[in-house]
Each structure stands twice: as structure tokens, then as C-alpha cells.
Amino acid sequence: VKFNILSFGITHNKLDRLPGILTAAFCGLAWVSGVPIVNYIPRFFLGGLLVYAGMGFVVDNIILSFWRLTKKEYCVVIIMVIIIALTDQLVYAVLAGFILAALIFAVQYGR
């Protein structure tokens, strides 16, 4: 959704592929040139790009999923995010999510 909005902001057309083609061409040119262009870009700019790319996932998967999931499933998602934040280990969060989802399934199936 976010990249369609970006395309709309650039070309005023959500179906146009020009922004994606230009981005791919620029990335390909930077990769083939061999110049370490990352050394010349300020760190706050790269950090901003990382935050911009990640916020779309946060909004879609944490904030907007509140309306799509049941309350139990949403609590599992929040618990997984908290585990990732506290331990920096995705494996622990996936394991906890699997166990909690199986528990929710067993309780609902048993009714």
C-alpha cells in the first residue's frame, strides 16, 4: 500500500510502474558502478529511509490488524512484538507465537 501511495505521489497514478523502474535503475547503477556511495550519504538519511520502510509494516501489522484479528490473536501479535523488543531474537517470538496460537486453537476447537 505504501509504495502505491508513493507512486501516486510521484506520478499521480497508482498503476504506473515508472517509480519502480527508476528506483531499480538507480540501485542497479549504484551497484554496478563500484563506488561505495553509502560512505557519502549521511547516516541520518539512511536511518530515515530505514524508519520509513519499517513504519509501513508496523502500521499494517500492529495498528491496522487490531480491526482484522480477534482480541486473542491480537494479544499474541503484541506479545510477539514485546518478545522481539526485549530479547532481539525472532526465534523466541515465533516460538511463543506458535505456542500461543496452538493454545488458542485448542481452546476454541474444544468448545
PLY file of the C-alpha trace (Angstrom):
ply
format ascii 1.0
element vertex 111
property float x
property float y
property float z
element edge 110
property int vertex1
property int vertex2
end_header
0.00 0.00 0.00
2.75 2.42 0.94
4.61 2.06 -2.35
1.38 2.57 -4.29
0.87 5.80 -2.37
4.47 6.76 -3.17
3.82 6.03 -6.85
0.65 8.10 -6.68
2.58 10.97 -5.14
5.19 10.87 -7.89
3.13 10.14 -11.00
-0.47 10.70 -9.81
-1.24 7.18 -10.98
-1.25 4.13 -8.71
-0.85 1.75 -11.63
2.21 3.38 -13.21
5.46 1.42 -12.97
7.79 4.34 -13.65
8.81 4.96 -9.98
9.72 1.29 -9.54
11.68 1.21 -12.79
13.57 4.38 -11.92
14.37 3.10 -8.43
15.59 -0.22 -9.80
17.71 1.57 -12.42
19.29 3.84 -9.79
20.03 0.90 -7.47
21.45 -1.13 -10.34
23.63 1.77 -11.45
24.92 2.28 -7.91
25.67 -1.44 -7.59
27.45 -1.74 -10.95
29.47 1.46 -10.54
31.55 0.04 -7.70
31.68 3.38 -5.90
30.89 3.00 -2.21
28.10 5.57 -2.38
26.90 4.66 1.11
30.04 6.29 2.51
28.93 9.65 1.11
25.33 9.55 2.31
24.70 10.95 5.80
23.76 8.36 8.40
20.61 10.17 9.45
19.37 9.93 5.87
19.89 6.17 5.77
18.29 5.85 9.20
15.30 7.84 7.97
14.94 5.55 4.97
15.03 2.53 7.27
12.37 4.01 9.55
10.23 4.97 6.54
10.41 1.44 5.14
9.67 -0.14 8.51
6.77 2.08 9.53
4.58 0.71 6.76
4.97 -2.77 8.20
4.35 -1.53 11.73
1.17 0.28 10.73
-0.16 -2.65 8.68
0.73 -5.45 11.09
0.26 -3.88 14.50
-2.10 -0.93 14.30
-4.47 -1.92 11.48
-4.53 -5.60 12.45
-6.46 -4.61 15.58
-9.61 -4.43 13.46
-8.93 -7.63 11.46
-7.97 -10.05 14.24
-9.81 -11.33 17.27
-8.70 -9.93 20.60
-6.85 -13.15 21.49
-4.98 -13.18 18.18
-4.12 -9.50 18.55
-2.71 -10.17 22.03
-0.49 -12.87 20.51
0.83 -10.34 17.98
1.56 -7.79 20.72
3.27 -10.44 22.87
5.45 -11.40 19.90
6.43 -7.76 19.33
7.29 -7.36 23.02
9.42 -10.52 22.96
11.31 -9.25 19.92
11.84 -5.88 21.60
13.11 -7.41 24.82
15.28 -10.24 23.51
16.25 -9.19 19.95
15.56 -12.80 18.97
12.98 -13.50 16.28
13.12 -17.23 17.01
11.79 -16.78 20.55
8.93 -14.62 19.31
7.97 -17.11 16.60
8.12 -19.98 19.08
5.96 -18.10 21.59
3.53 -17.12 18.84
3.27 -20.71 17.66
2.63 -21.99 21.18
0.04 -19.32 21.93
-1.69 -19.81 18.57
-1.84 -23.56 19.17
-3.26 -22.93 22.64
-5.92 -20.57 21.26
-6.79 -23.14 18.59
-7.08 -25.95 21.14
-9.35 -23.89 23.41
-11.59 -22.76 20.54
-11.74 -26.22 18.99
-12.61 -27.78 22.32
-15.72 -25.64 22.69
0 1
1 2
2 3
3 4
4 5
5 6
6 7
7 8
8 9
9 10
10 11
11 12
12 13
13 14
14 15
15 16
16 17
17 18
18 19
19 20
20 21
21 22
22 23
23 24
24 25
25 26
26 27
27 28
28 29
29 30
30 31
31 32
32 33
33 34
34 35
35 36
36 37
37 38
38 39
39 40
40 41
41 42
42 43
43 44
44 45
45 46
46 47
47 48
48 49
49 50
50 51
51 52
52 53
53 54
54 55
55 56
56 57
57 58
58 59
59 60
60 61
61 62
62 63
63 64
64 65
65 66
66 67
67 68
68 69
69 70
70 71
71 72
72 73
73 74
74 75
75 76
76 77
77 78
78 79
79 80
80 81
81 82
82 83
83 84
84 85
85 86
86 87
87 88
88 89
89 90
90 91
91 92
92 93
93 94
94 95
95 96
96 97
97 98
98 99
99 100
100 101
101 102
102 103
103 104
104 105
105 106
106 107
107 108
108 109
109 110
